[in-house]
Amino acid sequence: MASFPKGFTLLELTLSISLIAVLAVITLPMYRSFQQTNSLDVAAQTLVQSMHRAQLLAQSGSHDSDWGVKLEAGSVTIFSGSSFAARNIDLDEVFDLSTAIEFEGLDEVVFSSVFGEPQQTGSLQLADRIPHYRVLRINSEGVIDY
């Protein structure tokens, strides 16, 4: 009975490494695109949820104040006050966003106390580097459409 040597040949090893390299070249760009699109969706959802929270806080009369949302590179802040500059810093709620997301349009929306109507209306565009984008619109009644 003949015994066969155990192990891999150089050809088998080269083919396996080549196959893994080809799969990596194909899947990495798709993964990166998925990751950036996901970051964009998370940023849009965070912004919408923050606006809803600020509007509800304003409607409930929390701290007898207007409430607003300020959008900055890498974060969104829910604040109490008539403007971000005149806010009560102790009540700030800050949420981090991907720094790869760029914004155009509204950067601050303040909701009036009790009625919850926005003082600013318009649209806000979020974009990533691919470019994918999401557009958020807020009307005079405080309805956010995206």
N, CA and C of each residue as an Amber inpcrd file, in Angstrom:
protein
   438
   0.8290000  -1.1640000   0.0000000   0.0000000   0.0000000   0.0000000
   0.8880000   1.2470000   0.0000000   0.6500000   2.1380000  -0.9380000
   1.4680000   3.3380000  -1.0910000   0.9060000   4.4550000  -0.2160000
   1.7780000   5.2330000   0.3690000   1.3100000   6.3750000   1.1650000
   1.4960000   7.6480000   0.3570000   0.5260000   8.5220000   0.4930000
   0.5690000   9.7920000  -0.2290000   0.9620000  10.8920000   0.7470000
   1.7790000  11.8220000   0.2950000   2.1770000  12.9160000   1.1880000
   0.9730000  13.8060000   1.5140000   0.9090000  14.2680000   2.7440000
  -0.1770000  15.1440000   3.1710000   0.2380000  16.5930000   2.9850000
  -0.7510000  17.4340000   2.6530000  -0.4710000  18.8490000   2.4850000
  -1.0550000  19.3710000   1.1890000  -0.7320000  20.6190000   0.8700000
  -1.2350000  21.2700000  -0.3270000  -0.0870000  21.4820000  -1.2890000
  -0.4320000  21.4390000  -2.5650000   0.5830000  21.7650000  -3.5680000
   0.6350000  23.2740000  -3.7150000   1.6950000  23.7620000  -4.3040000
   1.8530000  25.1850000  -4.5440000   0.7420000  25.6880000  -5.4690000
   0.3310000  24.8990000  -6.4380000  -0.7320000  25.2710000  -7.3550000
  -2.0650000  25.4380000  -6.6180000  -2.3930000  24.5200000  -5.7270000
  -3.6350000  24.6140000  -4.9600000  -3.6370000  25.8620000  -4.0670000
  -2.5280000  26.1250000  -3.4500000  -2.4070000  27.2850000  -2.5880000
  -2.5380000  28.5880000  -3.3920000  -1.9110000  28.6480000  -4.5390000
  -1.9720000  29.8410000  -5.3940000  -3.3950000  30.0710000  -5.8940000
  -4.0770000  29.0130000  -6.3120000  -5.4580000  29.1490000  -6.7730000
  -6.3860000  29.6120000  -5.6440000  -6.2030000  29.1050000  -4.4570000
  -7.0400000  29.5120000  -3.3140000  -6.8460000  30.9870000  -2.9850000
  -5.6010000  31.4200000  -2.9500000  -5.3100000  32.8340000  -2.6480000
  -5.8500000  33.7340000  -3.7480000  -5.7330000  33.3070000  -4.9930000
  -6.2540000  34.1000000  -6.1160000  -7.7660000  34.2400000  -6.0340000
  -8.4480000  33.1600000  -5.7030000  -9.8970000  33.1950000  -5.5800000
 -10.3270000  34.1430000  -4.4580000  -9.6580000  34.1000000  -3.3390000
  -9.9760000  34.9980000  -2.2200000  -9.7260000  36.4510000  -2.6150000
  -8.6540000  36.7140000  -3.3330000  -8.3460000  38.0780000  -3.7710000
  -9.4070000  38.6010000  -4.7340000  -9.8570000  37.7790000  -5.6680000
 -10.8860000  38.2000000  -6.6190000 -12.1880000  38.5020000  -5.8770000
 -12.5740000  37.6500000  -4.9490000 -13.7930000  37.8930000  -4.1750000
 -13.6940000  39.1850000  -3.3610000 -12.5330000  39.4480000  -2.7940000
 -12.3380000  40.6750000  -2.0150000 -12.4520000  41.9100000  -2.9090000
 -11.8590000  41.8590000  -4.0970000 -11.9120000  42.9890000  -5.0240000
 -13.3480000  43.2710000  -5.4470000 -14.1470000  42.2350000  -5.5810000
 -15.5470000  42.4060000  -5.9970000 -16.4160000  42.9070000  -4.8470000
 -16.2350000  42.3930000  -3.6460000 -17.1520000  42.7030000  -2.5450000
 -16.8200000  43.9800000  -1.7620000 -15.5660000  44.3840000  -1.6880000
 -15.2210000  45.5660000  -0.8840000 -15.9040000  46.8450000  -1.3650000
 -15.9460000  47.1560000  -2.6610000 -16.6720000  48.3680000  -3.0750000
 -18.1700000  48.3070000  -2.7540000 -18.7570000  47.1290000  -2.8810000
 -20.1770000  46.9910000  -2.5450000 -20.3860000  47.2120000  -1.0470000
 -19.5000000  46.6950000  -0.2280000 -19.6030000  46.8740000   1.2180000
 -19.4580000  48.3550000   1.5870000 -18.5080000  49.0300000   0.9760000
 -18.2860000  50.4570000   1.2610000 -19.5110000  51.2820000   0.8780000
 -20.0940000  50.9850000  -0.2890000 -21.2990000  51.6880000  -0.7240000
 -22.4460000  51.4340000   0.2470000 -22.6140000  50.1910000   0.6650000
 -23.6590000  49.8610000   1.6350000 -23.4340000  50.6030000   2.9460000
 -22.1950000  50.6520000   3.3970000 -21.8740000  51.3100000   4.6630000
 -22.1870000  52.8080000   4.5890000 -21.8320000  53.4540000   3.4860000
 -22.0920000  54.8880000   3.3590000 -23.5860000  55.1780000   3.2320000
 -24.3100000  54.3380000   2.4870000 -25.7490000  54.5140000   2.3710000
 -26.4160000  54.3140000   3.7270000 -25.9470000  53.3520000   4.4820000
 -26.4800000  53.1220000   5.8180000 -26.2240000  54.3260000   6.7200000
 -25.0350000  54.9090000   6.6510000 -24.7320000  56.1030000   7.4510000
 -25.6620000  57.2580000   7.0840000 -25.9660000  57.3780000   5.8060000
 -26.8770000  58.4280000   5.3490000 -28.2860000  58.1950000   5.8940000
 -28.7540000  56.9580000   5.8420000 -30.0770000  56.6320000   6.3710000
 -30.1480000  56.8580000   7.8810000 -29.1000000  56.4840000   8.5870000
 -29.0560000  56.6910000  10.0440000 -29.0860000  58.1910000  10.3630000
 -28.3380000  58.9900000   9.6070000 -28.3300000  60.4370000   9.8350000
 -29.7170000  61.0330000   9.5800000 -30.3790000  60.6040000   8.5060000
 -31.7150000  61.1180000   8.1980000 -32.7040000  60.7330000   9.2990000
 -32.6580000  59.4850000   9.7440000 -33.5610000  59.0310000  10.8080000
 -33.2880000  59.7740000  12.1190000 -32.0240000  59.9530000  12.4540000
 -31.6640000  60.6770000  13.6790000 -32.1750000  62.1090000  13.6260000
 -32.0330000  62.7470000  12.4840000 -32.4910000  64.1170000  12.3420000
 -34.0170000  64.2100000  12.4480000 -34.7270000  63.3050000  11.7910000
 -36.1960000  63.3010000  11.8590000 -36.6650000  63.0450000  13.2910000
 -36.0640000  62.0600000  13.9550000 -36.4490000  61.7560000  15.3370000
 -36.1460000  62.9380000  16.2690000 -35.0300000  63.6030000  16.0390000
 -34.6750000  64.7670000  16.8640000 -35.6790000  65.8940000  16.6700000
 -36.0990000  66.1100000  15.4280000 -37.0970000  67.1610000  15.1710000
 -38.4370000  66.8090000  15.8170000 -38.8380000  65.5540000  15.7330000
 -40.0780000  65.1390000  16.3890000 -39.9870000  65.3280000  17.8990000
 -38.8490000  64.9720000  18.4770000 -38.6760000  65.1240000  19.9250000
 -38.7310000  66.5960000  20.3290000 -38.0330000  67.4480000  19.5880000
 -38.0430000  68.8780000  19.9050000 -39.4560000  69.4400000  19.7830000
 -40.1820000  69.0070000  18.7540000 -41.5510000  69.4830000  18.5730000
 -42.4540000  69.0280000  19.7220000 -42.3070000  67.7720000  20.1400000
 -43.1110000  67.2780000  21.2640000 -42.7680000  67.9760000  22.5720000
 -41.4900000  68.2490000  22.7900000 -41.0930000  68.9770000  23.9990000
 -41.6790000  70.3900000  23.9940000 -41.6810000  71.0250000  22.8130000
 -42.2620000  72.3680000  22.7070000 -43.7710000  72.3250000  22.9370000
 -44.4570000  71.3540000  22.3470000 -45.9090000  71.2470000  22.5030000
 -46.3070000  70.9480000  23.9410000 -45.4770000  70.1950000  24.6380000
 -45.8040000  69.8630000  26.0290000 -45.4960000  71.0110000  26.9760000
 -44.8320000  72.0490000  26.4800000 -44.4880000  73.1910000  27.3210000
 -43.3500000  72.8830000  28.2750000 -42.5420000  71.9020000  27.9350000
 -41.4260000  71.5140000  28.7950000 -40.5150000  72.7100000  29.0660000
 -40.2620000  72.9710000  30.3350000 -39.4250000  74.0850000  30.8050000
 -39.9500000  75.4280000  30.3140000 -41.2350000  75.4700000  29.9660000
 -41.8870000  76.7100000  29.5220000 -41.0340000  77.4280000  28.4720000
 -40.6470000  76.6810000  27.4360000 -39.7050000  77.2120000  26.4570000
 -39.9780000  76.6600000  25.0670000 -39.4990000  77.3850000  24.0670000
 -39.4350000  76.8370000  22.7180000 -38.3510000  75.7700000  22.7070000
 -38.4270000  74.8520000  21.7520000 -37.3980000  73.8210000  21.5940000
 -36.9850000  73.7730000  20.1400000 -35.7280000  73.4380000  19.9190000
 -35.2400000  73.4040000  18.5480000 -34.1920000  72.3410000  18.3140000
 -33.7870000  72.2690000  17.0530000 -32.7720000  71.3210000  16.6150000
 -31.7150000  72.0980000  15.8410000 -30.4670000  71.8760000  16.1860000
 -29.3400000  72.4990000  15.4940000 -28.5070000  71.4020000  14.8490000
 -28.2440000  71.5570000  13.5760000 -27.4730000  70.5880000  12.8190000
 -26.0790000  71.1410000  12.5710000 -25.0760000  70.3880000  13.0180000
 -23.6740000  70.7660000  12.8090000 -22.9460000  69.5670000  12.2190000
 -21.7760000  69.7840000  11.6710000 -20.9910000  68.6880000  11.1080000
 -20.7070000  67.6580000  12.1970000 -21.1870000  66.4490000  12.0160000
 -20.9160000  65.3820000  12.9560000 -21.8720000  65.2550000  14.1220000
 -22.8770000  66.1580000  14.2280000 -23.8090000  66.0460000  15.3520000
 -25.1040000  66.8040000  15.0900000 -26.1180000  66.4200000  15.8430000
 -27.3900000  67.1380000  15.8670000 -27.7100000  67.3700000  17.3440000
 -28.1560000  68.5840000  17.6610000 -28.4170000  68.9570000  19.0500000
 -29.8640000  69.4010000  19.2140000 -30.5500000  68.8130000  20.1810000
 -31.8760000  69.2850000  20.5860000 -31.6290000  70.2730000  21.7240000
 -32.2100000  71.4660000  21.6080000 -31.9380000  72.4960000  22.6070000
 -33.2190000  73.1790000  23.0500000 -33.1570000  73.7920000  24.2130000
 -34.2610000  74.5650000  24.7690000 -33.9240000  76.0410000  24.6390000
 -34.8060000  76.7920000  23.9830000 -34.5850000  78.2250000  23.8310000
 -35.1010000  78.7200000  22.5010000 -35.0860000  80.0300000  22.3320000
 -35.6020000  80.6330000  21.1040000 -34.6240000  80.5340000  19.9430000
 -33.3650000  80.2390000  20.2460000 -32.3540000  80.0120000  19.2120000
 -31.2170000  79.2020000  19.8260000 -30.3820000  78.6650000  18.9730000
 -29.2540000  77.8770000  19.4630000 -28.2970000  78.7560000  20.2580000
 -28.1110000  79.9890000  19.8110000 -27.1980000  80.9050000  20.5050000
 -27.7180000  81.2860000  21.8910000 -29.0540000  81.3310000  22.0510000
 -29.6510000  81.7510000  23.3250000 -30.2130000  80.5630000  24.1020000
 -29.6730000  79.3860000  23.8910000 -30.2440000  78.1790000  24.5000000
 -29.8000000  77.9910000  25.9440000 -30.5120000  77.0930000  26.6250000
 -30.1290000  76.6550000  27.9630000 -29.2300000  75.4210000  27.7680000
 -27.9480000  75.5840000  27.9220000 -26.9750000  74.5310000  27.6270000
 -27.1980000  73.2870000  28.4950000 -27.7230000  73.4680000  29.6900000
 -27.9360000  72.3360000  30.5970000 -28.9560000  71.3300000  30.0620000
 -29.8190000  71.7560000  29.1390000 -30.8680000  70.8840000  28.6220000
 -30.5390000  70.2930000  27.2450000 -29.3520000  70.5560000  26.7430000
 -28.9590000  70.0470000  25.4210000 -28.9560000  68.5250000  25.3820000
 -29.4180000  67.9810000  24.2600000 -29.3080000  66.5480000  23.9600000
 -28.5590000  66.4540000  22.6420000 -27.3720000  65.8730000  22.6670000
 -26.5110000  65.8190000  21.4800000 -26.4230000  64.3850000  20.9760000
 -26.5900000  64.2380000  19.6570000 -26.4880000  62.9320000  19.0110000
 -25.4240000  63.0110000  17.9230000 -24.5350000  62.0310000  17.9040000
 -23.4630000  62.0090000  16.9200000 -23.9570000  61.5030000  15.5720000
 -23.4050000  62.0790000  14.5070000 -23.6730000  61.6540000  13.1420000
 -22.3410000  61.3690000  12.4530000 -22.3880000  60.6580000  11.3630000
 -21.1820000  60.3880000  10.5880000 -20.6270000  61.6960000  10.0410000
 -19.3280000  61.8720000  10.1440000 -18.7020000  63.0830000   9.6040000
 -18.6100000  63.0450000   8.0900000 -18.9350000  61.8930000   7.4810000
 -18.9250000  61.7750000   6.0180000 -20.1840000  62.3690000   5.3920000
 -21.1640000  62.7320000   6.2160000 -22.4260000  63.2830000   5.7180000
 -22.3130000  64.8020000   5.6440000 -22.6960000  65.3570000   4.4920000
 -22.6950000  66.8070000   4.3000000 -24.1280000  67.3030000   4.2480000
 -24.3500000  68.5550000   4.6770000 -25.6890000  69.1190000   4.7860000
 -25.7920000  70.4120000   4.0010000 -26.9560000  70.6300000   3.4110000
 -27.2700000  71.8990000   2.7500000 -28.6890000  72.2840000   3.1200000
 -28.9230000  73.5580000   3.2660000 -30.2720000  74.0420000   3.5920000
 -30.3720000  74.4210000   5.0510000 -31.5310000  74.1520000   5.6430000
 -31.7750000  74.5030000   7.0440000 -30.7170000  73.8780000   7.9510000
 -30.2300000  74.6390000   8.8930000 -29.3130000  74.0630000   9.8810000
 -29.8470000  74.2340000  11.3080000 -30.9630000  74.9710000  11.4240000
 -31.5810000  75.1740000  12.7410000 -33.0880000  75.3220000  12.5660000
 -33.8380000  74.5700000  13.3470000 -35.2970000  74.6620000  13.3300000
 -35.7580000  74.7800000  14.7810000 -36.5620000  75.8120000  15.0610000
 -37.0840000  76.0370000  16.4080000 -38.6050000  75.8960000  16.3600000
 -39.1500000  75.1380000  17.3130000 -40.5960000  74.9120000  17.4070000
 -41.1580000  75.7570000  18.5430000 -42.2840000  76.4220000  18.2620000
 -42.8820000  77.3120000  19.2630000 -43.5130000  76.5220000  20.3980000
 -43.4270000  77.0960000  21.5760000 -44.0000000  76.4800000  22.7640000
 -45.5130000  76.3490000  22.6060000 -46.0540000  75.2730000  23.0740000
 -47.4620000  74.8980000  23.0800000 -47.9760000  74.4540000  21.7010000
 -47.8130000  75.2650000  20.6560000 -48.3480000  74.9000000  19.3430000
 -47.4000000  74.0020000  18.5420000 -46.1150000  74.0770000  18.8010000
 -45.1410000  73.2340000  18.1150000 -44.9400000  73.5590000  16.6540000
 -45.2650000  74.7910000  16.2730000 -45.0770000  75.1930000  14.8760000
 -43.6340000  75.6490000  14.6680000 -43.0320000  75.2670000  13.5500000
 -41.6410000  75.6610000  13.3100000 -41.5300000  77.1380000  12.9280000
 -40.4990000  77.7840000  13.4120000 -40.2480000  79.1700000  13.0440000
 -39.5750000  79.2470000  11.6740000 -38.9070000  78.1500000  11.2630000
 -38.2550000  78.0800000   9.9620000 -38.8710000  76.9130000   9.1850000
 -39.1160000  77.1160000   7.9180000 -39.5890000  76.0370000   7.0690000
 -38.6620000  75.9380000   5.8650000 -38.7120000  74.8260000   5.1960000
 -37.8660000  74.6510000   4.0210000 -37.3650000  73.2300000   3.9380000
 -36.2300000  73.0820000   3.2950000 -35.7040000  71.7310000   3.1040000
 -34.2460000  71.6500000   3.5280000 -33.8360000  70.4370000   3.7460000
 -32.4810000  70.1280000   4.1560000 -32.0400000  68.9140000   3.3560000
 -30.9100000  69.0190000   2.7040000 -30.4000000  67.8970000   1.9180000
 -29.1900000  67.2980000   2.6110000 -29.2190000  65.9810000   2.7870000
 -28.1000000  65.2390000   3.3570000 -27.4660000  64.4520000   2.2120000
 -26.1550000  64.4570000   2.1170000 -25.4770000  63.7350000   1.0390000
 -24.2240000  63.0620000   1.5710000 -23.8960000  61.9130000   0.9700000
 -22.6380000  61.2580000   1.2960000 -21.6750000  61.4530000   0.1320000
 -20.5660000  60.7640000   0.1450000 -19.5130000  61.0000000  -0.8450000
 -19.7210000  60.2680000  -2.1620000 -20.7370000  59.4000000  -2.2610000
 -20.8690000  58.5300000  -3.4480000 -21.3480000  59.2690000  -4.6970000
 -22.2750000  60.0710000  -4.8460000 -23.1660000  60.7330000  -3.9050000
 -24.5690000  60.1250000  -3.8910000 -25.0130000  59.7620000  -2.7300000
 -26.4150000  59.4510000  -2.4540000 -26.9220000  60.6210000  -1.6310000
 -28.2130000  60.8740000  -1.6790000 -28.7290000  61.9710000  -0.8620000
 -30.1400000  61.6850000  -0.3820000 -30.5200000  62.3780000   0.6670000
 -31.8640000  62.3520000   1.2200000 -32.2780000  63.8120000   1.4130000
 -33.5310000  64.1050000   1.1140000 -34.0460000  65.4600000   1.2870000
 -35.1490000  65.4260000   2.3320000 -35.0240000  66.2630000   3.3420000
 -36.0380000  66.4200000   4.3840000 -36.7120000  67.7750000   4.1700000
 -38.0320000  67.7830000   4.2140000 -38.7800000  69.0320000   4.0780000
 -39.6500000  69.2070000   5.3170000 -39.6710000  70.4320000   5.8140000
 -40.5230000  70.7410000   6.9600000 -41.4500000  71.8790000   6.5560000
 -42.7610000  71.6590000   6.7460000 -43.7220000  72.6940000   6.3350000
 -44.1290000  73.5690000   7.5230000 -45.0170000  74.4990000   7.2940000
 -45.3910000  75.4820000   8.3300000 -46.1620000  74.8600000   9.4960000
 -46.6780000  73.6430000   9.3030000 -47.3820000  72.9590000  10.3950000
 -46.4640000  72.0380000  11.1780000 -45.2120000  71.9290000  10.7380000
 -44.2480000  71.0900000  11.4430000 -44.1950000  69.6530000  10.9320000
 -44.8370000  69.3900000   9.8070000 -44.8050000  68.0500000   9.2220000
 -43.4740000  67.8660000   8.4970000 -42.8010000  66.7700000   8.8040000
 -41.4980000  66.4930000   8.2030000 -41.6830000  65.3920000   7.1640000
 -41.3070000  65.6930000   5.9310000 -41.4450000  64.7610000   4.8220000
 -40.0530000  64.4420000   4.2880000 -39.7900000  63.1500000   4.0920000
 -38.5100000  62.7610000   3.4870000 -38.6430000  61.5050000   2.6860000
